[in-house]
């Protein structure tokens, strides 16, 4: 368990304290001029992205947009669950090296297995091409199989390297969409951009968000910079930038 002293003295927190000290030092210097205001803006921006309060606000905004559309029904017995990969680490040499899956990939796979168990006639489509000989989708398929899903119920798309590519490649596999309503399984923070990409490619998916990351920060930690908050902000900024690009007609890879 992380102690209070460890939180206060972590490098990400010390950076924040250093910025605050510089602001206090320069606030009374008339000669500082624009530099003073630039430093103050940098400090405020740093605390917004590195402290739990600001990071969780961004996460909450994204996850609030992840709900299924009003015209989406509950999954039927022949539903198709599209599971987007969330990354791998290292260079796995075997499909059984499940520890190479990043946490988001594992969480999405676990949820797909639970859905498949509830709907015995459904199909799972694992999508993700990061990796070399063994790729994200290969690991996710192997994990789902190890957890009891019959291999015949799992389809794999292992060539895409982005959400947009996943949508474009799967849109060409029309044989999948005659089986049942497609449901998109991905992290809640990623869902708004993912749904936009798939619907733009012509696949009218229904959202099934998992891996919710918003938490209510403890009052005594809400404004202390932390690595976990910085990681959340990094992901949130990536998703928000992607949504902005889509709204401007740009197709980020």
Secondary structure, DSSP 8 states (H G I E B T S, - for coil): ---HHHHHHSHHHHHHHHHHHHHHHHTT-GGGTHHHHHHHHHHHHHHHHHBHHHHHHHHHHHHTT-S--TT-----TT-EEEEE---B-S--SSTT-GGGB-HHHHHHHHHHHHHHHH-TT-EEEEE---BSSSBHHHHHHHHHHHTT--GGGEEEE---SSHHHHHHHHHT-GGGTTSS-EEEEEEHHHHHHHHHHHHHTT---EEEEE--------TTTTTSB-HHHHHHHHHHHHHHHHHHHHHTT----
